[in-house]
Amino acid sequence: MRVNGVARRGVWLEGREVMIIDQTALPHRFETRVLRALDDAIDAIRHMWVRGAPLIGATAAFGVALAMRADASDAGLADAERRLPLARPTAVNLAWAVARMASLLRPLPPSRRAAAALAAAVELAEEDVAINSAIGDHGLVLLRGIAARKKPGERLNILTHCNAGWLATVDWGTATAAIYKAHDCGVDVHVYVDETRPRNQGASLTAWELGNHGVPHTLIVDNAGGHLMRLGMVDLCVVGTDRVAANGDVCNKIGTYLKALAARDNEVPFYVAAPSPSIDFALADGGDIPIEFRGEEEVLEVSGLSAEGDVVSARVAPAGTRALNPGFDVTPARLVTGLITERGVVRPERAAMARAFPERNTSA
């Protein structure tokens, strides 16, 4: 996708340098960072300079490559394999990418590991782009079908939550891939963007992305979604996911469950854009998904742009007030209309997912 007319990705190589966009600076500043070592990749994931399950996985793969550049011994590989998955617990793509890299590198002699790791990380990143583009193609068919049932002159209204855009992936995004493709081919599409407290990633990232691409959008507070559905202002919901359990339960940014409940009550289709690396057949249901609890300051404080043009933080709660900050929730499969995957729209149930991705269903 493009930023000010320049093609960008979530993680990329410039020569031998691994580059990322510092998403904590958006939307007010566009800044990039260089990852030079394993610790840099861990910091990027832990401090959310990069976020979104697919991008976390790709960044972790490059982290393994950086580790092999510094120490390609068995001990160096084991260190990367141990430390990277601890950076954030919920997104399954992180552990998946590290395991994939380790299984490739472990049989190789140390002298070959650095080059092989970099090539494998690039391959994984390119696969992510292809997966997300395919999700967009299947989602586009879905959006066109719903748009065709609208009255002449009516636009297609989509509600999304958090950021499942190209900033959460290497490129295209998951939930946004179909939106971008629909907009580009002339579908009159409009997006209601949840602000997504506490980190406001809908307001700061999704709105920034859509604006850069020229997609009409409107920012709403999280709790307005159900009201808009009740008024008939939303045609469908499309969200991303950090992990899908074997039974089809979906883990995504906190607040997703409430949107799914409102969608069910108002007969609004609720779709989840789910790349196959986010499907975890090893977990029976959503109750087994580890939920990350983040720092209180994300709830107690809010950041923004001051009148002077400085990015500042302000406390919104009284002194002494404590906060509980689960980063994710689980939406039961019964509330999900379908999973938009790179192999088509799939029912959120084990048998259907296993038929679509038999190579991943190794725990059956």
ABEGO torsion letter per residue (X at the ends): XBBGGBBBBABBBBEABBBBBBAAAOAABBBBBBBABAAAAAAAAAAGABBEAAAAAAAAAAAAAAAAAABABAAAAAAAAAAAAAABAABAAAAAAAAAAAAAAAABBAAAAAAAAAAAAAAAAAAAAAAAAAAAAAAAAAAAAAAAABBBGBBBBBBBBEBABAAABABGEAAAAAAAAAAAAGBBBBBBBBAGOAAGAAAAAAAAAAAAAGBBBBBBBAAAAAAAAAAGABABBBBBBABBBAAGBBBBBBGAAAAAAAAAAAGBBBBBBBBAAABBAABABAAABBBBBBBAAAAABBBBBBAAGBBBBBBABBBGBBBBBBABBBBBAAABABBBBAAEBBBBBAAAAAAABAAABAAX
